[in-house]
Amino acid sequence: MEDVKTMNRIELEFAFNTSPHLLFNRLSTPSGLAEWFADDVNVSGKIYTFIWDNTQVKAELLEKKENKNIKFRWLKEGSNPKSYFAFRIIAPEFAGEIALQVIEELDESEDAEESISLWNSQIGALKRVLGI
């Protein structure tokens, strides 16, 4: 895993031994996201509502390319409109291990080390869901 950190941006890369389709399903659908990312996820148009315990946080879907990438922007009060998180699937031309790149543009008030730790934990949960 390679970590790249600039002042407000983190990029993490994780190896996966699964198909891009199976991985993308867990990154882009409410049921897939609810398996590892949040307790529950609801979608209305381009607005995803992520639910953890009694907390709801909304995110807007900014970009989605089937089996390639998906990008969201948190809709939290006071958050920077340029902050986002994205998943990019990097698949070799021929069969083999694929990589999942997690990119997050953080608000200035957010701690990059804390965010990296959270993503490591979340991706660990995703791997367990996929049986990896």
C-alpha positions in Angstrom: 0.0 0.0 0.0 1.3 3.4 -0.9 0.2 6.5 0.9 0.6 10.0 -0.6 -0.3 13.0 1.6 -0.3 16.7 0.6 -1.6 19.4 2.8 -5.3 18.6 2.1 -5.3 15.5 0.0 -4.7 11.9 0.7 -4.3 9.0 -1.8 -4.3 5.4 -0.6 -4.0 2.3 -2.7 -5.1 -1.2 -1.7 -4.6 -4.5 -3.6 -7.7 -6.6 -4.2 -8.0 -10.1 -5.7 -11.6 -9.7 -7.1 -13.3 -8.6 -10.2 -13.8 -4.8 -10.9 -17.5 -5.5 -11.2 -17.9 -7.0 -7.7 -15.7 -4.3 -6.2 -17.6 -1.5 -7.9 -20.9 -2.9 -6.7 -19.7 -2.5 -3.1 -18.5 1.1 -3.8 -21.6 2.4 -5.7 -24.8 0.8 -4.5 -26.7 1.5 -1.3 -26.7 -2.2 -0.4 -23.0 -2.6 -1.2 -22.0 0.5 0.8 -24.1 -0.6 3.7 -22.1 -3.8 3.9 -18.8 -2.1 4.9 -19.0 1.7 4.8 -22.1 2.7 6.8 -24.8 1.1 8.8 -27.3 2.0 6.1 -27.3 4.0 2.9 -30.3 5.6 1.1 -30.2 7.2 -2.3 -32.5 9.9 -3.8 -31.3 11.0 -7.2 -27.7 12.0 -6.8 -27.9 12.4 -3.0 -26.6 9.5 -0.9 -27.5 9.5 2.8 -25.0 7.6 4.9 -26.3 6.5 8.3 -24.1 5.6 11.3 -25.9 4.9 14.6 -28.2 7.9 14.9 -26.1 10.2 12.6 -27.0 10.9 9.0 -24.6 12.5 6.6 -25.4 13.4 3.0 -23.1 13.3 0.0 -23.7 14.2 -3.6 -22.6 11.9 -6.3 -20.3 13.9 -8.6 -19.0 11.3 -11.0 -19.7 7.6 -11.7 -18.1 5.4 -14.4 -19.2 1.8 -14.3 -16.4 -0.5 -12.9 -13.9 2.4 -13.0 -14.6 5.2 -10.5 -17.1 7.0 -8.3 -16.7 10.4 -6.6 -18.8 12.0 -3.8 -18.9 15.4 -2.1 -20.0 15.6 1.5 -22.9 18.0 2.1 -22.0 18.9 5.6 -22.7 22.4 7.0 -19.5 24.4 6.9 -17.6 21.9 4.8 -15.4 23.1 1.9 -17.4 22.7 -1.4 -14.1 21.4 -3.0 -13.7 18.6 -0.5 -14.6 15.1 -1.8 -13.8 11.4 -1.6 -13.4 9.1 -4.6 -12.7 5.5 -5.3 -10.8 4.5 -8.5 -10.4 0.9 -9.6 -7.2 0.2 -11.4 -7.4 -3.1 -13.3 -4.7 -4.6 -15.5 -5.6 -5.3 -19.1 -5.4 -9.0 -18.5 -6.6 -11.0 -15.5 -4.8 -10.4 -12.2 -4.9 -8.4 -9.0 -6.6 -5.1 -9.2 -6.0 -2.0 -7.1 -8.5 0.3 -5.4 -7.3 3.9 -5.0 -9.0 6.0 -2.4 -8.6 9.8 -2.8 -9.9 12.3 -0.3 -9.6 16.1 -0.5 -9.9 17.1 3.1 -11.3 20.2 4.7 -8.4 22.2 6.3 -9.7 21.4 9.8 -9.6 17.6 9.2 -6.6 15.5 10.4 -5.0 13.6 7.5 -3.5 10.9 9.8 -6.9 10.3 11.4 -8.5 10.0 7.9 -5.9 7.6 6.7 -6.5 5.4 9.8 -10.2 5.5 9.2 -9.8 4.5 5.5 -7.5 1.6 6.5 -10.1 0.3 8.8 -13.0 0.8 6.4 -11.1 -0.9 3.5 -10.2 -3.8 5.9 -14.0 -4.2 6.5 -14.6 -4.1 2.7 -12.0 -6.9 2.2 -13.7 -9.0 4.8 -17.0 -8.6 3.1 -15.5 -9.7 -0.2 -13.8 -12.7 1.6 -10.2 -11.4 0.8 
